[in-house]
Structures are given as C-alpha cells and as structure tokens.
Amino acid sequence: MAPLLLTASLVQLLAVGSAVMAYLYCRRLQRYQPNHVPDAELPPTLVVMSLRGGDDGLLDCLNRLGNQDFPNYRIKLILDHPTDPAKSIVDRFLRSGPRVPVTVEYLRSPSQWSTLKASAIRQAVDDLEPEIEAVVNVDADADPYPRFLRDIVSPLRMPGVGAVSGNRWYTPPNFSWGGWCRAIYNAMALPAMECFQLPWAGAMSFRAEVARSSAYLKKLERGCTDEPAIRAGLRETGLVLHFTPRVILANPEGASLTNCFHFISRQLLWTRCYHPSWTPLFLHAVGTYALLLVSLVWGFAALANARDRWMGEIVCASVGMYLLSAIGSMILIQRTIERVAFKPQERVPQYDLGIGRLLQMIVAAPLALAVYTLAMLYAAATTKVAWRGVQYSVENDGFVRLIAYRPLAYVGSEDAVSPATEPRALLTGS
C-alpha cells in the first residue's frame, strides 16, 4: 500500500508542478511590457529566409514580409537550388513589386557538417553590409503580421539583449490526431523553452555583432541548426537572449500522427545535439510517462481487489488529475496568448474552445504524451535524421553530417550531387 500512496503523491506533484509552470509563464506574459522604440532609433535590419520547397502560404508570408511597418530593412532569400519549387513563388513575389529591396541567391557551398538551413544563413551573414545593425531569421511557414519586425527587433535596443526569440502556437482547424498531439506538445513546451532558454529560430532577431562573431559563424559552419550558433554568439559577445510574447505566431496547419512524430523527434534531436539541459529534459519526459503508466497498471490492479479499491481510486484519480492539469494549463496559456499576442497582432485565430474541442483535447492528451515520450526515446537513440528530403547523420560529438544532397526536384532519383562541389548560380533582384 505504501508504494501506491507514494506513486499517487508523485503523480499529484507532477500535476501541481505542471500547473504552476503554466501559471508562472502566463503571469510573465501578462506582465510583459513591450519596448517602444521610435522609428529613428530602429536599426537597419536584414531579414533572412532559407527556402527549400514551396510551402503552403509561402507567397502570403513573403508578401507580408515585404510590407512591414518598419522604416529601414531589406530582405535576402537563399534558395536551395534553381530547380526548387520555391523559385516560382519567389518570382511571383518579385513581380508584385515589394516596397523594400529584395536579394535572391542560390545556396553556393553547403557545409557537409551542418544542415542546409545553417549553411544558407551562414551565406547570408558572411557578406553582411556594414550599415546593417540587426538580422532577423524567419521560417517559410511563419505568418508575420504588419508589426512583426518592429516587435521582434525593438527589444534589441534594451541593454544587454543580443537576441530576441518569438514562438509559435498551433491551432489545428479540424480534429486530427497528429494536429492535436503537436498542439498539446507545443503548448506544454512553451514554459520549458523559456525556462531552459530554448529559442525558436523560426522567428528570431539578433544584433549584427552577434552575427559577425567568430563563435556564431563557426557554429553555422559546423552545427545542427542556427540555435546553437546564436547561443555561441551570445556567449562570445556577453549578451543575453530575450523572449517576447508579442511575437507568438499562430500556425493553423494540421498534421498526421506520422508527421507529428517526426516533427517532435527532430526538434528533440536538435536539442540533444547542442543544449546542456538535454539530460534533465530526457529524464523528465521518460520518468513522467513511466510513472503514469505504472500508476495506471497498479491503480487498475487495486480496483480489482475489493480490499484495496479505495487506493486504486486514489491512484487513478491522480492520473486523471495530471491529464486535467495539462489540459487546463493549455487552455490558460491559450487564453493568455490571445490577449497578449494575438490581440495586439489584430488577428483572431479560429480556435474555439467549446465542448467539442475540450473533448478532443481530453482524448488526445494521453496520446500526445505517448508520442512525445516515444519521440524522446527515438531522438536519444537515433543516428540519422531526414529533414526536407535530405539525410543527415548524427555524429558522436553532437554534430550532424550531410550524407547526400539532392535538390528537392530530384529527391527520390539517383541524381545526388556533392554538397561541396556543385556550382551554384547567383540571382539578384530588387
């Protein structure tokens, strides 16, 4: 009976801890005071986007980037290859006549020891113009609102801030197991990302001195993504990372369970490759799932025994308390983000928390926890990862190696090309 009581107590402690983290995160969001900077003091900014594949919404994203409420900026697009599907979308964007200068380049010399995205960003910042004082990285699936650049660049004027990270919030439009699993995983990850200083490179700004630092450039040349490069550049320059809740971007895309699993495992793999908090994150995830699973088994076994039924009810209720705590935390974070981020962005994502949605969340929550735990185990054990049709090998030192590069138009064919020797054309537009 003592082990059952201990198990129930641990599960309840996890439930309370999860709720407290969510509360503290929301409290910080509500107390956040944006840094209002006059136009004359906003730094000249370069917006960088690495493109491989024609994502849904890419044209809208480019059009929004080209019409920002920001006085002095330019855009640099690094296309993976002249045959890439994104090229036709970029051409349409250029023909629309963006009001800011736009430069389009092809990726010239991808490193064999980093991802294509890291190589593209390295190419963009290698020849950073002297007048540029800030750099903004944006993912192709982002949805920048009119004041996006202003909100993510302004905090760089705060003393000691060297980089600013936003985040994303998934709003699956219809019920799908994968879409809800990813949304629940992301919701529960937001407090942890801020606590462990895990930036989201899909919307990030940083000072030019960070971009020009040798540590930053070295990590881009030999690193999994641009997150570890940012951390290295901040350490070298003595600056800090700042999270802004004003730049939490809604993402309405759905996902299958398979896509959700690969997405989560890839995010965790990058964390494993560079972040010192990987071990506690791993132990927390696996330990939580093991504790809940053992609790359910013991709880149901106790329910079958008339003498211990009351203890089984306590244990099963504790597991239910944990799941309800997770769902309640997600709802609390959602409502806070609506007020702090989405309202200033003047957008209202289609995310109705009615009875139907609540039932979906209750059903999906245990599955999300299982997918997250399996993805964590996979990320801890795997030596290979596929990202946008490219295979990478994970080395013992935490770095990645580009196994074979194929332009996206040739993925699935035998026309592999060497990442170090393929000649690249250069195209410039404005």
VOPAGU-2260 file (C-alpha; in pm, 1 decimal, decimal comma):
REM VOPAGU-2260
SITE   aa  ch    i         X         Y         Z
SITE  MET   A    0       0,0       0,0       0,0
SITE  ALA   A    1     288,2     235,7      68,9
SITE  PRO   A    2     415,5     216,6    -292,8
SITE  LEU   A    3      66,3     306,3    -417,6
SITE  LEU   A    4      50,0     607,4    -187,7
SITE  LEU   A    5     394,9     718,9    -299,3
SITE  THR   A    6     301,7     677,3    -665,3
SITE  ALA   A    7     -19,3     876,7    -622,1
SITE  SER   A    8     171,1    1150,3    -439,7
SITE  LEU   A    9     433,6    1175,2    -715,7
SITE  VAL   A   10     169,3    1197,6    -987,0
SITE  GLN   A   11     -11,4    1470,2    -794,2
SITE  LEU   A   12     316,4    1654,8    -750,8
SITE  LEU   A   13     375,2    1639,9   -1125,6
SITE  ALA   A   14      24,7    1773,8   -1186,6
SITE  VAL   A   15      76,7    2063,9    -948,0
SITE  GLY   A   16     422,2    2135,8   -1092,7
SITE  SER   A   17     284,6    2147,5   -1446,7
SITE  ALA   A   18       7,9    2385,8   -1343,0
SITE  VAL   A   19     249,2    2610,7   -1152,9
SITE  MET   A   20     487,1    2634,6   -1450,9
SITE  ALA   A   21     196,5    2727,4   -1678,1
SITE  TYR   A   22      72,5    2987,4   -1428,0
SITE  LEU   A   23     414,7    3148,3   -1389,3
SITE  TYR   A   24     461,1    3152,8   -1767,1
SITE  CYS   A   25     123,7    3320,8   -1818,6
SITE  ARG   A   26     193,7    3565,8   -1540,3
SITE  ARG   A   27     513,8    3673,4   -1712,5
SITE  LEU   A   28     329,6    3710,8   -2043,0
SITE  GLN   A   29      67,7    3931,2   -1881,3
SITE  ARG   A   30     329,0    4148,9   -1710,1
SITE  TYR   A   31     542,0    4189,4   -2021,2
SITE  GLN   A   32     596,4    4549,6   -2121,3
SITE  PRO   A   33     692,9    4594,9   -2487,6
SITE  ASN   A   34     988,4    4815,0   -2565,5
SITE  HIS   A   35     855,1    5103,8   -2774,2
SITE  VAL   A   36    1131,3    5240,9   -2995,2
SITE  PRO   A   37    1087,8    5548,6   -3218,9
SITE  ASP   A   38    1136,6    5493,7   -3591,8
SITE  ALA   A   39    1457,6    5696,0   -3592,9
SITE  GLU   A   40    1613,4    5457,9   -3338,2
SITE  LEU   A   41    1515,1    5130,9   -3505,9
SITE  PRO   A   42    1829,1    4967,4   -3651,0
SITE  PRO   A   43    1877,7    4896,8   -4022,4
SITE  THR   A   44    1774,3    4533,4   -4048,3
SITE  LEU   A   45    1834,3    4238,6   -4278,9
SITE  VAL   A   46    1559,5    3973,7   -4296,6
SITE  VAL   A   47    1691,1    3630,4   -4395,1
SITE  MET   A   48    1481,7    3338,7   -4515,5
SITE  SER   A   49    1616,8    2999,5   -4623,2
SITE  LEU   A   50    1392,3    2828,9   -4880,1
SITE  ARG   A   51    1371,3    2464,5   -4983,4
SITE  GLY   A   52    1030,4    2367,9   -5117,5
SITE  GLY   A   53     717,8    2569,0   -5188,6
SITE  ASP   A   54     542,4    2569,5   -4851,4
SITE  ASP   A   55     172,1    2640,1   -4833,9
SITE  GLY   A   56     135,4    3006,3   -4754,6
SITE  LEU   A   57     488,7    3097,5   -4867,1
SITE  LEU   A   58     364,0    3367,2   -5104,2
SITE  ASP   A   59     148,9    3521,8   -4830,8
SITE  CYS   A   60     445,6    3510,7   -4594,4
SITE  LEU   A   61     668,9    3688,3   -4847,9
SITE  ASN   A   62     403,5    3949,9   -4923,1
SITE  ARG   A   63     362,0    4020,9   -4551,7
SITE  LEU   A   64     738,7    4048,2   -4505,2
SITE  GLY   A   65     755,7    4290,6   -4796,1
SITE  ASN   A   66     500,6    4523,4   -4637,2
SITE  GLN   A   67     611,6    4559,0   -4277,6
SITE  ASP   A   68     553,3    4860,2   -4055,5
SITE  PHE   A   69     927,6    4913,4   -4023,4
SITE  PRO   A   70    1130,9    5206,1   -4156,5
SITE  ASN   A   71    1460,5    5056,6   -4277,2
SITE  TYR   A   72    1500,4    4693,4   -4376,8
SITE  ARG   A   73    1581,2    4467,2   -4666,1
SITE  ILE   A   74    1516,2    4100,3   -4742,9
SITE  LYS   A   75    1756,9    3828,3   -4851,3
SITE  LEU   A   76    1617,5    3496,5   -4975,3
SITE  ILE   A   77    1850,5    3196,8   -5007,0
SITE  LEU   A   78    1701,8    2938,1   -5243,6
SITE  ASP   A   79    1829,8    2585,1   -5220,6
SITE  HIS   A   80    1861,8    2531,3   -5598,2
SITE  PRO   A   81    1747,2    2684,3   -5930,9
SITE  THR   A   82    1506,5    2390,8   -5978,2
SITE  ASP   A   83    1347,7    2429,1   -5634,3
SITE  PRO   A   84     966,5    2467,7   -5633,0
SITE  ALA   A   85    1005,6    2782,5   -5422,2
SITE  LYS   A   86    1160,7    2968,2   -5717,3
SITE  SER   A   87     830,1    3018,1   -5899,4
SITE  ILE   A   88     672,2    3153,9   -5580,5
SITE  VAL   A   89     963,9    3391,5   -5526,1
SITE  ASP   A   90     933,3    3509,9   -5886,6
SITE  ARG   A   91     566,2    3590,7   -5829,3
SITE  PHE   A   92     660,5    3781,7   -5516,6
SITE  LEU   A   93     922,2    3986,1   -5704,2
SITE  ARG   A   94     676,5    4065,1   -5985,1
SITE  SER   A   95     432,0    4203,8   -5728,1
SITE  GLY   A   96     678,1    4486,0   -5658,6
SITE  PRO   A   97     772,2    4467,7   -5289,0
SITE  ARG   A   98     841,9    4810,2   -5146,2
SITE  VAL   A   99    1176,3    4709,3   -4993,6
SITE  PRO   A  100    1497,2    4580,7   -5158,0
SITE  VAL   A  101    1495,3    4202,3   -5205,6
SITE  THR   A  102    1801,4    3995,1   -5291,2
SITE  VAL   A  103    1765,7    3636,7   -5409,0
SITE  GLU   A  104    2059,4    3397,4   -5405,1
SITE  TYR   A  105    2115,4    3027,8   -5457,0
SITE  LEU   A  106    2291,1    2827,0   -5189,5
SITE  ARG   A  107    2652,2    2811,6   -5307,5
SITE  SER   A  108    2858,4    2591,3   -5076,8
SITE  PRO   A  109    2657,2    2396,2   -4820,0
SITE  SER   A  110    2873,3    2261,2   -4542,4
SITE  GLN   A  111    2896,3    1885,4   -4507,0
SITE  TRP   A  112    2888,1    1932,8   -4127,8
SITE  SER   A  113    2568,4    2132,9   -4084,5
SITE  THR   A  114    2212,6    2149,4   -4209,2
SITE  LEU   A  115    2124,5    2327,1   -4532,8
SITE  LYS   A  116    1942,7    2594,8   -4333,4
SITE  ALA   A  117    2252,3    2669,5   -4126,4
SITE  SER   A  118    2461,4    2689,5   -4444,8
SITE  ALA   A  119    2210,3    2928,0   -4602,0
SITE  ILE   A  120    2216,1    3160,3   -4302,4
SITE  ARG   A  121    2596,7    3148,3   -4299,3
SITE  GLN   A  122    2598,7    3256,1   -4663,5
SITE  ALA   A  123    2357,0    3541,2   -4587,6
SITE  VAL   A  124    2559,5    3683,8   -4298,9
SITE  ASP   A  125    2904,2    3621,2   -4447,0
SITE  ASP   A  126    2877,6    3936,4   -4656,8
SITE  LEU   A  127    2669,2    4139,1   -4411,4
SITE  GLU   A  128    2669,2    4504,1   -4516,1
SITE  PRO   A  129    2843,7    4741,2   -4270,0
SITE  GLU   A  130    2530,6    4950,4   -4218,3
SITE  ILE   A  131    2320,8    4652,4   -4105,7
SITE  GLU   A  132    2275,2    4652,2   -3726,7
SITE  ALA   A  133    2021,8    4369,1   -3682,4
SITE  VAL   A  134    1942,2    4038,0   -3850,9
SITE  VAL   A  135    1606,0    3858,7   -3845,0
SITE  ASN   A  136    1562,9    3490,7   -3933,4
SITE  VAL   A  137    1214,4    3388,0   -4045,9
SITE  ASP   A  138    1089,4    3040,8   -4137,9
SITE  ALA   A  139     890,7    2993,9   -4455,9
SITE  ASP   A  140     584,4    2872,4   -4265,0
SITE  ALA   A  141     568,8    3181,1   -4042,7
SITE  ASP   A  142     281,8    3427,7   -4068,8
SITE  PRO   A  143     428,3    3773,2   -3996,0
SITE  TYR   A  144     172,5    4039,2   -3906,5
SITE  PRO   A  145     228,8    4408,3   -4002,0
SITE  ARG   A  146     424,0    4499,4   -3684,3
SITE  PHE   A  147     618,9    4172,3   -3669,9
SITE  LEU   A  148     959,9    4326,2   -3744,1
SITE  ARG   A  149     900,1    4615,7   -3507,2
SITE  ASP   A  150     804,9    4380,4   -3222,9
SITE  ILE   A  151    1094,6    4139,2   -3269,4
SITE  VAL   A  152    1365,7    4399,4   -3334,1
SITE  SER   A  153    1273,6    4665,7   -3075,6
SITE  PRO   A  154    1390,3    4460,4   -2771,7
SITE  LEU   A  155    1742,0    4458,8   -2919,1
SITE  ARG   A  156    1764,0    4820,0   -2802,8
SITE  MET   A  157    1735,0    4704,9   -2440,6
SITE  PRO   A  158    2070,9    4699,9   -2255,7
SITE  GLY   A  159    2243,7    4363,9   -2271,4
SITE  VAL   A  160    1996,3    4199,1   -2511,7
SITE  GLY   A  161    2172,1    4033,1   -2804,8
SITE  ALA   A  162    1894,1    3815,1   -2948,7
SITE  VAL   A  163    1514,8    3805,7   -2936,2
SITE  SER   A  164    1307,2    3490,8   -2982,7
SITE  GLY   A  165     940,1    3455,1   -3057,3
SITE  ASN   A  166     742,7    3131,7   -3062,1
SITE  ARG   A  167     452,0    2958,0   -3233,3
SITE  TRP   A  168     110,1    2836,5   -3132,0
SITE  TYR   A  169     -60,9    2557,9   -3324,4
SITE  THR   A  170    -433,1    2598,9   -3388,5
SITE  PRO   A  171    -544,0    2281,9   -3572,7
SITE  PRO   A  172    -853,8    2375,5   -3774,9
SITE  ASN   A  173   -1014,1    2031,4   -3763,9
SITE  PHE   A  174    -976,3    1727,3   -3545,2
SITE  SER   A  175    -676,8    1516,3   -3637,6
SITE  TRP   A  176    -475,1    1302,2   -3400,6
SITE  GLY   A  177    -144,3    1438,5   -3525,9
SITE  GLY   A  178    -256,9    1800,5   -3526,6
SITE  TRP   A  179    -379,6    1788,5   -3168,2
SITE  CYS   A  180     -79,1    1590,9   -3044,4
SITE  ARG   A  181     152,3    1854,8   -3189,8
SITE  ALA   A  182     -58,9    2138,2   -3046,4
SITE  ILE   A  183     -57,4    1985,8   -2696,8
SITE  TYR   A  184     316,1    1913,1   -2713,8
SITE  ASN   A  185     388,8    2268,4   -2825,1
SITE  ALA   A  186     164,6    2421,7   -2556,2
SITE  MET   A  187     336,2    2230,7   -2277,0
SITE  ALA   A  188     679,1    2308,0   -2425,5
SITE  LEU   A  189     643,6    2688,5   -2416,2
SITE  PRO   A  190     710,5    2731,7   -2041,5
SITE  ALA   A  191    1001,6    2485,0   -2060,7
SITE  MET   A  192    1152,6    2662,6   -2361,8
SITE  GLU   A  193    1166,2    2989,1   -2172,4
SITE  CYS   A  194    1286,4    2822,9   -1852,1
SITE  PHE   A  195    1571,7    2637,9   -2027,8
SITE  GLN   A  196    1647,6    2921,6   -2274,0
SITE  LEU   A  197    1549,8    2720,4   -2582,2
SITE  PRO   A  198    1499,9    2973,3   -2865,4
SITE  TRP   A  199    1273,3    2925,7   -3164,2
SITE  ALA   A  200    1470,7    3008,4   -3475,9
SITE  GLY   A  201    1154,5    3035,9   -3685,5
SITE  ALA   A  202    1122,1    3397,2   -3571,0
SITE  MET   A  203    1437,5    3538,9   -3418,8
SITE  SER   A  204    1632,4    3863,2   -3429,9
SITE  PHE   A  205    1988,0    3930,7   -3317,1
SITE  ARG   A  206    2239,3    4210,0   -3323,4
SITE  ALA   A  207    2484,3    4230,4   -3612,0
SITE  GLU   A  208    2774,8    4197,3   -3367,9
SITE  VAL   A  209    2641,4    3851,7   -3277,8
SITE  ALA   A  210    2613,3    3763,5   -3647,0
SITE  ARG   A  211    2971,5    3878,6   -3707,5
SITE  SER   A  212    3116,9    3694,9   -3406,3
SITE  SER   A  213    3355,8    3411,6   -3481,8
SITE  ALA   A  214    3169,6    3172,7   -3249,9
SITE  TYR   A  215    2841,9    3229,3   -3434,7
SITE  LEU   A  216    2995,5    3178,4   -3778,5
SITE  LYS   A  217    3187,9    2871,3   -3664,5
SITE  LYS   A  218    2873,8    2707,4   -3527,0
SITE  LEU   A  219    2687,0    2773,2   -3850,5
SITE  GLU   A  220    2969,0    2602,0   -4039,6
SITE  ARG   A  221    2960,6    2301,4   -3806,9
SITE  GLY   A  222    2630,6    2268,1   -3625,0
SITE  CYS   A  223    2284,2    2118,9   -3645,4
SITE  THR   A  224    2077,7    2440,0   -3670,5
SITE  ASP   A  225    2111,3    2811,1   -3605,2
SITE  GLU   A  226    2000,4    2785,2   -3240,2
SITE  PRO   A  227    2341,0    2664,8   -3113,0
SITE  ALA   A  228    2507,8    2933,0   -3325,0
SITE  ILE   A  229    2300,2    3200,6   -3151,8
SITE  ARG   A  230    2391,2    3062,3   -2809,6
SITE  ALA   A  231    2761,4    3059,1   -2902,3
SITE  GLY   A  232    2747,3    3413,0   -3040,8
SITE  LEU   A  233    2574,4    3540,7   -2728,2
SITE  ARG   A  234    2838,3    3383,2   -2504,6
SITE  GLU   A  235    3120,1    3541,9   -2704,4
SITE  THR   A  236    2961,9    3888,0   -2703,1
SITE  GLY   A  237    2842,4    3871,3   -2341,1
SITE  LEU   A  238    2480,1    3938,4   -2439,0
SITE  VAL   A  239    2160,2    3756,1   -2342,9
SITE  LEU   A  240    1856,0    3600,7   -2508,1
SITE  HIS   A  241    1521,2    3776,3   -2464,6
SITE  PHE   A  242    1178,3    3615,4   -2516,5
SITE  THR   A  243     897,7    3837,3   -2639,1
SITE  PRO   A  244     536,9    3715,5   -2609,8
SITE  ARG   A  245     432,5    3975,9   -2865,8
SITE  VAL   A  246     579,6    3750,9   -3136,2
SITE  ILE   A  247     389,3    3427,5   -3077,6
SITE  LEU   A  248     269,4    3333,4   -3424,9
SITE  ALA   A  249     -40,8    3124,9   -3492,1
SITE  ASN   A  250       8,1    2818,7   -3712,2
SITE  PRO   A  251    -317,7    2663,1   -3841,7
SITE  GLU   A  252    -155,0    2368,2   -4020,7
SITE  GLY   A  253    -273,7    2017,4   -3946,7
SITE  ALA   A  254     -52,7    1709,8   -3926,6
SITE  SER   A  255     -76,2    1333,2   -3941,1
SITE  LEU   A  256      44,8    1124,4   -3649,5
SITE  THR   A  257     349,6    1022,0   -3851,9
SITE  ASN   A  258     436,2    1381,1   -3937,7
SITE  CYS   A  259     379,9    1483,2   -3575,4
SITE  PHE   A  260     616,7    1212,9   -3451,3
SITE  HIS   A  261     890,3    1310,4   -3697,6
SITE  PHE   A  262     845,6    1679,4   -3615,9
SITE  ILE   A  263     876,1    1629,7   -3239,5
SITE  SER   A  264    1165,2    1384,3   -3264,7
SITE  ARG   A  265    1356,1    1623,8   -3491,2
SITE  GLN   A  266    1304,6    1914,6   -3251,0
SITE  LEU   A  267    1427,2    1698,7   -2964,1
SITE  LEU   A  268    1721,5    1569,5   -3166,7
SITE  TRP   A  269    1846,0    1923,8   -3229,4
SITE  THR   A  270    1813,4    1987,5   -2854,6
SITE  ARG   A  271    2015,6    1674,1   -2785,1
SITE  CYS   A  272    2288,3    1792,0   -3023,2
SITE  TYR   A  273    2353,5    2128,7   -2862,2
SITE  HIS   A  274    2171,2    2202,1   -2537,3
SITE  PRO   A  275    2322,0    2124,3   -2194,1
SITE  SER   A  276    1974,4    2063,5   -2047,2
SITE  TRP   A  277    1910,4    1761,2   -2269,5
SITE  THR   A  278    1964,4    1508,6   -1989,9
SITE  PRO   A  279    1713,1    1658,2   -1741,4
SITE  LEU   A  280    1461,0    1703,8   -2023,9
SITE  PHE   A  281    1504,7    1339,4   -2124,7
SITE  LEU   A  282    1476,0    1209,5   -1768,3
SITE  HIS   A  283    1167,1    1421,6   -1702,7
SITE  ALA   A  284     987,6    1300,4   -2015,9
SITE  VAL   A  285    1065,9     931,3   -1977,2
SITE  GLY   A  286    1021,7     937,0   -1599,7
SITE  THR   A  287     682,6    1108,1   -1625,4
SITE  TYR   A  288     547,8     859,9   -1877,0
SITE  ALA   A  289     683,0     560,2   -1684,0
SITE  LEU   A  290     531,4     690,0   -1360,0
SITE  LEU   A  291     190,0     745,4   -1519,6
SITE  LEU   A  292     195,7     404,2   -1686,8
SITE  VAL   A  293     293,1     225,9   -1365,6
SITE  SER   A  294      29,5     422,2   -1177,3
SITE  LEU   A  295    -243,9     313,1   -1415,8
SITE  VAL   A  296    -139,4     -52,3   -1400,9
SITE  TRP   A  297    -123,2     -52,2   -1021,3
SITE  GLY   A  298    -440,1     153,2    -995,2
SITE  PHE   A  299    -647,9     -83,5   -1208,7
SITE  ALA   A  300    -498,7    -381,5   -1027,8
SITE  ALA   A  301    -603,1    -227,6    -695,8
SITE  LEU   A  302    -953,3    -158,6    -827,1
SITE  ALA   A  303    -993,7    -528,1    -898,5
SITE  ASN   A  304    -922,0    -604,1    -530,6
SITE  ALA   A  305   -1211,4    -515,5    -303,1
SITE  ARG   A  306    -981,0    -452,0      -6,5
SITE  ASP   A  307    -757,9    -204,1    -198,9
SITE  ARG   A  308   -1024,5     -48,4    -420,8
SITE  TRP   A  309   -1012,9     286,8    -240,1
SITE  MET   A  310    -639,7     306,5    -304,1
SITE  GLY   A  311    -688,7     223,0    -669,7
SITE  GLU   A  312    -942,4     502,2    -695,3
SITE  ILE   A  313    -692,2     747,9    -546,8
SITE  VAL   A  314    -417,2     642,4    -788,9
SITE  CYS   A  315    -643,3     656,6   -1096,1
SITE  ALA   A  316    -781,5     991,0    -981,5
SITE  SER   A  317    -424,4    1120,3    -951,2
SITE  VAL   A  318    -356,9    1023,4   -1313,1
SITE  GLY   A  319    -677,3    1194,9   -1416,7
SITE  MET   A  320    -569,8    1499,5   -1216,8
SITE  TYR   A  321    -242,6    1511,4   -1414,3
SITE  LEU   A  322    -419,1    1495,8   -1750,3
SITE  LEU   A  323    -672,8    1760,6   -1645,8
SITE  SER   A  324    -386,0    1976,7   -1521,5
SITE  ALA   A  325    -218,1    1951,1   -1861,5
SITE  ILE   A  326    -538,0    2041,5   -2044,6
SITE  GLY   A  327    -616,2    2323,7   -1803,2
SITE  SER   A  328    -264,3    2459,8   -1844,9
SITE  MET   A  329    -303,2    2454,8   -2223,2
SITE  ILE   A  330    -631,6    2644,7   -2200,4
SITE  LEU   A  331    -479,7    2900,2   -1961,6
SITE  ILE   A  332    -181,9    2956,8   -2193,0
SITE  GLN   A  333    -413,3    2980,5   -2494,9
SITE  ARG   A  334    -632,3    3245,8   -2336,8
SITE  THR   A  335    -329,9    3443,9   -2221,1
SITE  ILE   A  336    -169,6    3431,2   -2565,8
SITE  GLU   A  337    -495,0    3551,9   -2721,2
SITE  ARG   A  338    -483,4    3865,4   -2504,4
SITE  VAL   A  339    -109,3    3931,4   -2502,8
SITE  ALA   A  340      -7,1    3828,9   -2855,3
SITE  PHE   A  341    -298,7    3777,2   -3091,9
SITE  LYS   A  342    -498,8    4083,9   -2989,8
SITE  PRO   A  343    -207,0    4328,0   -3048,6
SITE  GLN   A  344    -143,2    4146,3   -3378,2
SITE  GLU   A  345    -506,2    4222,0   -3470,8
SITE  ARG   A  346    -576,9    3862,2   -3561,7
SITE  VAL   A  347    -821,0    3610,6   -3419,9
SITE  PRO   A  348    -717,2    3251,1   -3495,1
SITE  GLN   A  349   -1004,4    3008,4   -3546,9
SITE  TYR   A  350    -962,0    2825,5   -3218,1
SITE  ASP   A  351   -1296,5    2781,6   -3044,3
SITE  LEU   A  352   -1266,0    2612,6   -2705,2
SITE  GLY   A  353   -1615,3    2467,9   -2699,3
SITE  ILE   A  354   -1729,5    2131,8   -2563,1
SITE  GLY   A  355   -1624,7    1955,6   -2881,9
SITE  ARG   A  356   -1272,3    2093,8   -2865,7
SITE  LEU   A  357   -1240,2    2009,9   -2498,2
SITE  LEU   A  358   -1339,2    1650,1   -2566,0
SITE  GLN   A  359   -1082,9    1633,6   -2844,8
SITE  MET   A  360    -814,3    1761,0   -2610,9
SITE  ILE   A  361    -909,1    1512,1   -2338,0
SITE  VAL   A  362    -887,6    1223,1   -2584,4
SITE  ALA   A  363    -567,1    1348,7   -2747,5
SITE  ALA   A  364    -374,9    1435,2   -2428,6
SITE  PRO   A  365    -270,7    1076,7   -2334,5
SITE  LEU   A  366    -177,5    1008,8   -2695,8
SITE  ALA   A  367      29,6    1328,9   -2710,7
SITE  LEU   A  368     221,8    1221,5   -2401,1
SITE  ALA   A  369     290,6     880,2   -2553,9
SITE  VAL   A  370     405,9    1030,2   -2886,0
SITE  TYR   A  371     628,9    1278,8   -2702,8
SITE  THR   A  372     789,9    1004,0   -2493,3
SITE  LEU   A  373     849,1     779,7   -2796,5
SITE  ALA   A  374     993,7    1076,5   -2986,5
SITE  MET   A  375    1225,0    1149,3   -2693,1
SITE  LEU   A  376    1348,6     788,6   -2688,8
SITE  TYR   A  377    1394,2     794,7   -3065,3
SITE  ALA   A  378    1586,0    1123,6   -3051,5
SITE  ALA   A  379    1813,2     982,0   -2781,3
SITE  ALA   A  380    1896,6     669,2   -2983,2
SITE  THR   A  381    1888,4     767,8   -3349,4
SITE  THR   A  382    2197,7     830,5   -3559,4
SITE  LYS   A  383    2016,6     959,7   -3869,7
SITE  VAL   A  384    1750,2    1218,3   -3940,2
SITE  ALA   A  385    1565,4    1328,3   -4254,0
SITE  TRP   A  386    1469,5    1693,1   -4296,7
SITE  ARG   A  387    1306,2    1826,7   -4612,2
SITE  GLY   A  388    1423,3    1533,6   -4818,4
SITE  VAL   A  389    1785,7    1547,9   -4700,4
SITE  GLN   A  390    1951,6    1277,9   -4490,1
SITE  TYR   A  391    2182,6    1374,8   -4203,2
SITE  SER   A  392    2397,2    1159,6   -3980,7
SITE  VAL   A  393    2428,8    1248,4   -3612,4
SITE  GLU   A  394    2790,7    1219,6   -3501,7
SITE  ASN   A  395    2917,8    1124,4   -3155,9
SITE  ASP   A  396    3021,1    1481,9   -3080,0
SITE  GLY   A  397    2665,1    1606,1   -3130,0
SITE  PHE   A  398    2727,8    1749,7   -3475,6
SITE  VAL   A  399    2549,5    1642,7   -3792,2
SITE  ARG   A  400    2693,7    1535,3   -4124,1
SITE  LEU   A  401    2522,4    1586,9   -4457,5
SITE  ILE   A  402    2511,7    1235,0   -4605,4
SITE  ALA   A  403    2394,5    1316,3   -4957,8
SITE  TYR   A  404    2245,7    1629,0   -5107,3
SITE  ARG   A  405    1972,5    1626,2   -5371,1
SITE  PRO   A  406    1780,8    1927,6   -5495,9
SITE  LEU   A  407    1419,0    1887,1   -5395,3
SITE  ALA   A  408    1313,3    1837,6   -5757,6
SITE  TYR   A  409    1537,2    1527,5   -5772,3
SITE  VAL   A  410    1457,2    1372,3   -5434,0
SITE  GLY   A  411    1385,2    1006,9   -5494,4
SITE  SER   A  412    1606,2     995,5   -5803,2
SITE  GLU   A  413    1968,5     891,8   -5831,4
SITE  ASP   A  414    2086,4    1241,2   -5922,3
SITE  ALA   A  415    2264,6    1310,4   -5596,7
SITE  VAL   A  416    2521,2    1586,4   -5603,2
SITE  SER   A  417    2809,7    1660,6   -5375,6
SITE  PRO   A  418    2736,8    1937,5   -5125,9
SITE  ALA   A  419    3091,5    2066,5   -5156,2
SITE  THR   A  420    3143,4    2075,7   -5532,0
SITE  GLU   A  421    2819,0    2164,1   -5709,1
SITE  PRO   A  422    2843,9    2503,3   -5885,2
SITE  ARG   A  423    2571,3    2750,0   -5790,2
SITE  ALA   A  424    2428,7    3035,1   -5995,0
SITE  LEU   A  425    2359,3    3371,1   -5835,7
SITE  LEU   A  426    2046,4    3573,5   -5898,2
SITE  THR   A  427    1983,5    3919,7   -5761,0
SITE  GLY   A  428    1653,4    4101,3   -5775,9
SITE  SER   A  429    1501,6    4408,4   -5616,8
